[in-house]
Amino acid sequence: MGTEQQGMISRNAIIYPNVRLGANCVVEDYAIIGAPPAGSLPGVIETIIGDNAVIRSYTVIYAGNHIGSGFHTGNKANIRERNEIGNDVSIGALSVVEHHVTIGNGVRVHSQVFIPEYSVLEDESWLGPQVVLTNARYPRSPGAKKDLQGVRVCRAAIVGAHATILPGITIGAEALVGAGSVVVQDVAEKTVVAGNPARPINTIANLPYLKGTEK
């Protein structure tokens, strides 16, 4: 573990070799950072977490993550190996981020969210509680693992609570997906969709909370 200055690292936390924590990080009880993925030995893969991180109790962060400054997790978040995560990102309690995921700056992921392999969350995107992104169109079919297609949530898009997004879907910049929706096709930027299957019902410019705010 290398660092210039530490905040509070619990004695009960487990920090594997080859983990680089930035300044003023907090790691709470029973958190695990740098856990080796299957087939790898401890300390072989470098893990980097920037300044001012808060890693809450029972969070597990596997080796090979490159995470920016201001990172926060809720309790029992699980972050698999080899992800690229930007600055000022929050991953809520009991959420799961699988491997090879890209997360931009200022992203908010609320509690109990599932983000599978090859997903991309662009800057300032927002996922509500219990959102499920998917990446396998036919999960038990031969070769399913070779055909995984992650979801892309573009800049500043919002996905409401309990929504499900099918594999390979793109949610356009500043779009809004209503709570409980099942999204089966791409969503255009600045469009509001809702329902099962989700359909366009409005535009962002027409939402009441934006009235009078246009520049």
DAJONOR-V675077 format. One record per residue. N is the residue number from 0. RES is the residue in one small letter. PSI is psi in whole degrees, 0 to 359 (none if undefined). OMEGA is omega in whole degrees, -180 to 180 (none if undefined). BURIAL is + if it has 9 or more other ideal C-beta (glycine too) atoms within 8 Angstrom, else -. Layout:
N|RES|PSI|OMEGA|BURIAL / N|RES|PSI|OMEGA|BURIAL
//
This chain:
0|m|123|179|- / 1|g|139|179|- / 2|t|154|174|+ / 3|e|321|-177|- / 4|q|135|-179|- / 5|q|150|171|+ / 6|g|255|-180|+ / 7|m|114|178|- / 8|i|116|-178|+ / 9|s|143|174|+ / 10|r|336|-178|- / 11|n|357|176|- / 12|a|153|176|+ / 13|i|117|179|- / 14|i|114|-176|+ / 15|y|164|174|+ / 16|p|156|177|- / 17|n|31|171|+ / 18|v|128|177|+ / 19|r|109|177|+ / 20|l|137|177|+ / 21|g|189|-178|+ / 22|a|147|171|+ / 23|n|38|176|+ / 24|c|147|174|+ / 25|v|126|177|+ / 26|v|113|-173|+ / 27|e|178|-176|+ / 28|d|134|170|- / 29|y|13|170|+ / 30|a|151|179|+ / 31|i|126|-179|+ / 32|i|130|178|+ / 33|g|19|179|+ / 34|a|132|-178|+ / 35|p|134|174|+ / 36|p|168|-180|+ / 37|a|133|178|- / 38|g|2|-180|- / 39|s|149|177|+ / 40|l|153|179|- / 41|p|135|175|+ / 42|g|354|-178|+ / 43|v|321|-176|- / 44|i|126|-179|+ / 45|e|143|176|- / 46|t|132|-177|+ / 47|i|128|174|+ / 48|i|129|-174|+ / 49|g|187|-177|+ / 50|d|153|168|+ / 51|n|31|175|+ / 52|a|150|172|+ / 53|v|109|-178|+ / 54|i|108|-172|+ / 55|r|168|-170|+ / 56|s|136|175|+ / 57|y|8|170|+ / 58|t|142|174|+ / 59|v|122|176|+ / 60|i|115|-178|+ / 61|y|167|-178|+ / 62|a|154|175|+ / 63|g|2|175|+ / 64|n|138|173|+ / 65|h|109|-170|- / 66|i|136|-178|+ / 67|g|194|-178|+ / 68|s|160|176|+ / 69|g|26|-178|+ / 70|f|135|178|+ / 71|h|142|171|+ / 72|t|152|167|+ / 73|g|175|180|+ / 74|n|138|173|+ / 75|k|23|171|+ / 76|a|147|-179|+ / 77|n|118|-176|+ / 78|i|111|-177|+ / 79|r|185|-168|+ / 80|e|158|167|+ / 81|r|48|173|+ / 82|n|154|174|+ / 83|e|116|-173|- / 84|i|131|-174|+ / 85|g|200|-179|+ / 86|n|151|173|+ / 87|d|48|179|+ / 88|v|141|178|+ / 89|s|128|177|+ / 90|i|117|-171|+ / 91|g|171|-178|+ / 92|a|136|176|+ / 93|l|12|176|+ / 94|s|153|-180|+ / 95|v|125|173|+ / 96|v|114|179|+ / 97|e|185|-173|+ / 98|h|162|178|+ / 99|h|46|176|- / 100|v|144|176|+ / 101|t|125|-179|- / 102|i|126|-177|+ / 103|g|195|-179|+ / 104|n|145|173|+ / 105|g|23|-179|+ / 106|v|141|176|+ / 107|r|122|177|+ / 108|v|117|-176|+ / 109|h|192|-171|+ / 110|s|145|172|+ / 111|q|37|176|+ / 112|v|144|176|+ / 113|f|123|-179|+ / 114|i|106|-175|+ / 115|p|177|-179|+ / 116|e|143|172|+ / 117|y|13|172|+ / 118|s|154|176|+ / 119|v|123|175|+ / 120|l|111|-177|+ / 121|e|172|-175|+ / 122|d|137|172|+ / 123|e|12|175|+ / 124|s|163|-169|+ / 125|w|124|177|+ / 126|l|124|-179|+ / 127|g|175|-177|+ / 128|p|138|174|+ / 129|q|26|169|+ / 130|v|142|178|+ / 131|v|118|169|+ / 132|l|145|-179|+ / 133|t|161|-179|+ / 134|n|1|-179|+ / 135|a|111|-178|+ / 136|r|322|178|- / 137|y|86|-166|- / 138|p|326|-176|- / 139|r|8|-178|- / 140|s|155|175|- / 141|p|135|179|- / 142|g|13|-178|- / 143|a|322|-178|+ / 144|k|334|180|- / 145|k|344|-174|- / 146|d|21|-179|+ / 147|l|138|178|+ / 148|q|113|-180|- / 149|g|161|175|+ / 150|v|145|172|+ / 151|r|122|175|+ / 152|v|110|-171|+ / 153|c|174|-171|+ / 154|r|127|172|+ / 155|a|15|174|+ / 156|a|153|-178|+ / 157|i|131|177|+ / 158|v|118|-175|+ / 159|g|166|-175|+ / 160|a|140|174|+ / 161|h|9|177|+ / 162|a|151|176|+ / 163|t|130|-178|+ / 164|i|125|-178|+ / 165|l|164|-175|+ / 166|p|141|173|+ / 167|g|2|-178|+ / 168|i|145|172|+ / 169|t|126|173|+ / 170|i|116|-172|+ / 171|g|163|-179|+ / 172|a|133|176|+ / 173|e|17|175|+ / 174|a|165|179|+ / 175|l|123|176|+ / 176|v|122|-177|+ / 177|g|154|-180|+ / 178|a|137|177|+ / 179|g|5|-178|+ / 180|s|154|170|+ / 181|v|112|-172|+ / 182|v|117|-175|+ / 183|v|357|176|- / 184|q|162|-177|- / 185|d|148|178|- / 186|v|126|-180|+ / 187|a|155|179|- / 188|e|147|177|- / 189|k|29|180|+ / 190|t|143|175|+ / 191|v|126|177|+ / 192|v|155|178|+ / 193|a|158|174|+ / 194|g|181|179|+ / 195|n|103|-3|- / 196|p|154|-178|- / 197|a|137|178|+ / 198|r|152|178|- / 199|p|132|179|- / 200|i|349|-176|- / 201|n|180|170|- / 202|t|157|-180|- / 203|i|322|-177|+ / 204|a|335|-178|- / 205|n|357|-178|- / 206|l|140|-175|+ / 207|p|323|-175|- / 208|y|348|177|- / 209|l|353|-178|+ / 210|k|129|179|- / 211|g|0|-179|- / 212|t|355|-177|- / 213|e|143|178|- / 214|k|none|none|-
//
